[in-house]
Amino acid sequence: MFSNIKGDILGGLTAGIVALPLALAFGVSSGLGPSAGLYGAIFLSFFAALFGGTATQISGPTAPMTAVSMVVIATIIGVHNGSVEKALPYILAVFLLSGLFQIGLGFLGLGKYIKYIPYPVVSGFMTAIGVIILITQILPVIGYDAKKDIELVDSFKPMAEQSLLEKILADETKDGVLVIEDFEQTIDRANKIDKFEITEEAENLAKNNSSGVVGTIKSIPRAIGLINWIEVILAFATIFIIYGFKKITTAVPSTLVALIVVSGVAIGFGIDYISIQQIPNGFPKIQWTLFTDFNFLEVLPYLFTALTLSLLGAIDSLLTSVVADNLTKTRHLPNKELIGQGIGNSIGAIFGGLPGAGATIRTVVNIQSGGKTRLSGMIAGIVLLLILLVLSPLASKIPAAVLAGILVTVGIGVMDYKGLNVLSKIPRTEIIIMVVVLLLSVFWNLVYAVGIGLLLACLFFMKKMGDISKDNSKVDLLLNEKDLNETSKANVYVKHINGPLFFGFTSEFVSIANKIPESASIIIVDMEKVPYMDQSGVFALEDVLLDLDKKNIKILIAGIQPQPMHLMKTIGIFGELIPKERIFDTLSDSRAFIINGEE
């Protein structure tokens, strides 16, 4: 680990500096604040590098992980009536579970199977992430904050009063003190609700109403009427510098340059702007409420979400590992990488950090700057920790519009343009999968969208395999055998099965088998091109063979491969129904057997 100290220090330092603005931006975007993004980057970068299976990987919050986390956070906060403080233990519990699931995936050796997720699902999801980021950054870019929209907040005050009364009733029901005959205590608590509580609740409701893609779209007309041009200028100045500075040089990260320059100008000239949330000073603290306030029943509905988050992190990380392998000519250990990512995300959750994954850009920067061992990723985490400890008061003054501008460029960059460019050239089924995942992710639910996309991909794949097997499977006369007389030739048929015999093809297989002429006396079942059979397939084959046997048609099996052979032996097809002497290695052997008159 210490064989390349100079290169690793430079690589880790550069990667840590590049990660800073992105960590802050992702934290703000998630809804937990910049500190959550920074904490996640610190712990994940350090521990994923220490325990992971990719030597040069730099990990931290990423766009896909933040987009899913954003949905989780908004949903749980909504359940807790807009209170981040009450929702936080359950949010962090989901993040912790996702990390533990990743560790489990690694120990079960499932890392190698991640690559089988279909490209249209990944493409639709990545493009959706970009669209979600772009839409949800519209309000920050134009400087609109629903909590500060007095007219909007006032319109939510009746709902806020209702919400507060419902909380009182729920609390008293839970404590067993709500009695209809004696309602005085309830009335007394209701009378103690002051205007400040009502206003705070109304602000939370207004904020929730304008969050997410749908909330943002609904809020745009109102937000445009209250546009803050200073925020717009700061955001577009950030975007301009990020893209413009890349044309001058790529030696210095343009994102960091934009952050320093625009923030410096805003602070130095005393511009009246909206700053990000205060970043707590000092070492991150363990979030003990994660354990003291934990309620499994409240987390139970989010188990599938936690699993999806862990799978997404696994995909994100292992794709970056492949990029790192190509650049360094090395090979990563996928299962060990998942364990490292899981440990990093679990520890990050305990300290209130946002979950993340292997970050491609930061990993490439690390490698190009000289990083070669896991020490570089650990140094990147330490660099971010030092920035937190020393510069957090200054970082808290960063304009929110600057981070919104950074996220706009992230949203533009994360979309899968490769997939979009070939949209008109790929099969219609893949277009359907990609578009369905894209639309459902943007307008409904990222987690369910991926699940539905995978289900569609499986269904389309099974239908395709069934169609291929159907098109290539047929019943033929035994032709071109000069040694057979005309009578024999008319009565000997070959049933070719080309492709896997599985549940998606069984009905078509039986249909083709029914086309065997009544005059047939001998059937050769050619299985040379059947690499695989499942239980449905072998039972369908058994039914066909039993039907042929009842008609006194003799059956020969030719070219059977090991897996189908084992399965057919297991269920007892070979023996009485198909004697050993009627099983042949090749179709030619079976034909020779008939030609020689041994049948």
Rosetta blueprint (number, residue, H / E / L):
1 M L
2 F L
3 S L
4 N L
5 I H
6 K H
7 G H
8 D H
9 I H
10 L H
11 G H
12 G H
13 L H
14 T H
15 A H
16 G H
17 I H
18 V H
19 A H
20 L H
21 P H
22 L H
23 A H
24 L H
25 A H
26 F H
27 G H
28 V H
29 S H
30 S H
31 G L
32 L L
33 G L
34 P H
35 S H
36 A H
37 G H
38 L H
39 Y H
40 G H
41 A H
42 I H
43 F H
44 L H
45 S H
46 F H
47 F H
48 A H
49 A H
50 L H
51 F H
52 G L
53 G L
54 T L
55 A L
56 T L
57 Q L
58 I L
59 S E
60 G E
61 P L
62 T L
63 A H
64 P H
65 M H
66 T H
67 A H
68 V H
69 S H
70 M H
71 V H
72 V H
73 I H
74 A H
75 T H
76 I H
77 I H
78 G H
79 V H
80 H L
81 N L
82 G L
83 S L
84 V H
85 E H
86 K H
87 A H
88 L H
89 P H
90 Y H
91 I H
92 L H
93 A H
94 V H
95 F H
96 L H
97 L H
98 S H
99 G H
100 L H
101 F H
102 Q H
103 I H
104 G H
105 L H
106 G H
107 F H
108 L L
109 G L
110 L L
111 G H
112 K H
113 Y H
114 I H
115 K H
116 Y H
117 I L
118 P L
119 Y H
120 P H
121 V H
122 V H
123 S H
124 G H
125 F H
126 M H
127 T H
128 A H
129 I H
130 G H
131 V H
132 I H
133 I H
134 L H
135 I H
136 T H
137 Q L
138 I H
139 L H
140 P H
141 V H
142 I L
143 G L
144 Y L
145 D L
146 A H
147 K H
148 K H
149 D L
150 I H
151 E H
152 L H
153 V H
154 D H
155 S H
156 F L
157 K H
158 P H
159 M H
160 A H
161 E H
162 Q H
163 S H
164 L H
165 L H
166 E H
167 K H
168 I H
169 L H
170 A H
171 D H
172 E H
173 T H
174 K H
175 D H
176 G L
177 V L
178 L L
179 V E
180 I L
181 E L
182 D E
183 F L
184 E H
185 Q H
186 T H
187 I H
188 D H
189 R H
190 A H
191 N H
192 K L
193 I L
194 D L
195 K H
196 F H
197 E H
198 I H
199 T H
200 E H
201 E H
202 A H
203 E H
204 N H
205 L H
206 A H
207 K H
208 N H
209 N H
210 S L
211 S L
212 G H
213 V H
214 V H
215 G H
216 T H
217 I H
218 K H
219 S H
220 I H
221 P H
222 R H
223 A H
224 I H
225 G H
226 L L
227 I L
228 N L
229 W H
230 I H
231 E H
232 V H
233 I H
234 L H
235 A H
236 F H
237 A H
238 T H
239 I H
240 F H
241 I H
242 I H
243 Y H
244 G H
245 F H
246 K H
247 K H
248 I H
249 T L
250 T L
251 A L
252 V L
253 P L
254 S H
255 T H
256 L H
257 V H
258 A H
259 L H
260 I H
261 V H
262 V H
263 S H
264 G H
265 V H
266 A H
267 I H
268 G H
269 F L
270 G L
271 I L
272 D L
273 Y L
274 I L
275 S E
276 I L
277 Q L
278 Q L
279 I L
280 P L
281 N L
282 G L
283 F L
284 P L
285 K L
286 I L
287 Q L
288 W L
289 T H
290 L H
291 F H
292 T H
293 D L
294 F L
295 N L
296 F H
297 L H
298 E H
299 V H
300 L H
301 P H
302 Y H
303 L H
304 F H
305 T H
306 A H
307 L H
308 T H
309 L H
310 S H
311 L H
312 L H
313 G H
314 A H
315 I H
316 D H
317 S H
318 L H
319 L H
320 T H
321 S H
322 V H
323 V H
324 A H
325 D H
326 N H
327 L H
328 T H
329 K L
330 T L
331 R L
332 H L
333 L L
334 P H
335 N H
336 K H
337 E H
338 L H
339 I H
340 G H
341 Q H
342 G H
343 I H
344 G H
345 N H
346 S H
347 I H
348 G H
349 A H
350 I H
351 F L
352 G L
353 G L
354 L L
355 P L
356 G L
357 A E
358 G E
359 A L
360 T H
361 I H
362 R H
363 T H
364 V H
365 V H
366 N H
367 I H
368 Q H
369 S L
370 G L
371 G L
372 K L
373 T L
374 R L
375 L H
376 S H
377 G H
378 M H
379 I H
380 A H
381 G H
382 I H
383 V H
384 L H
385 L H
386 L H
387 I H
388 L H
389 L H
390 V H
391 L H
392 S H
393 P H
394 L H
395 A H
396 S L
397 K L
398 I L
399 P E
400 A H
401 A H
402 V H
403 L H
404 A H
405 G H
406 I H
407 L H
408 V H
409 T H
410 V H
411 G H
412 I H
413 G H
414 V H
415 M L
416 D L
417 Y H
418 K H
419 G H
420 L H
421 N H
422 V L
423 L L
424 S L
425 K L
426 I L
427 P L
428 R H
429 T H
430 E H
431 I H
432 I H
433 I H
434 M H
435 V H
436 V H
437 V H
438 L H
439 L H
440 L H
441 S H
442 V H
443 F H
444 W L
445 N L
446 L H
447 V H
448 Y H
449 A H
450 V H
451 G H
452 I H
453 G H
454 L H
455 L H
456 L H
457 A H
458 C H
459 L H
460 F H
461 F H
462 M H
463 K H
464 K H
465 M H
466 G H
467 D H
468 I H
469 S H
470 K H
471 D H
472 N H
473 S L
474 K E
475 V E
476 D E
477 L E
478 L L
479 L L
480 N L
481 E L
482 K L
483 D L
484 L L
485 N L
486 E H
487 T H
488 S H
489 K H
490 A H
491 N H
492 V E
493 Y E
494 V E
495 K E
496 H E
497 I E
498 N E
499 G L
500 P L
501 L E
502 F L
503 F L
504 G L
505 F L
506 T H
507 S H
508 E H
509 F H
510 V H
511 S H
512 I H
513 A H
514 N L
515 K L
516 I L
517 P L
518 E L
519 S L
520 A L
521 S L
522 I E
523 I E
524 I E
525 V E
526 D E
527 M E
528 E E
529 K E
530 V L
531 P L
532 Y L
533 M E
534 D L
535 Q H
536 S H
537 G H
538 V H
539 F H
540 A H
541 L H
542 E H
543 D H
544 V H
545 L H
546 L H
547 D H
548 L H
549 D H
550 K H
551 K L
552 N L
553 I L
554 K E
555 I E
556 L E
557 I E
558 A E
559 G L
560 I L
561 Q L
562 P H
563 Q H
564 P H
565 M H
566 H H
567 L H
568 M H
569 K H
570 T H
571 I L
572 G L
573 I L
574 F E
575 G L
576 E L
577 L L
578 I E
579 P L
580 K H
581 E H
582 R H
583 I E
584 F E
585 D L
586 T L
587 L H
588 S H
589 D H
590 S H
591 R H
592 A H
593 F H
594 I H
595 I H
596 N L
597 G L
598 E L
599 E L
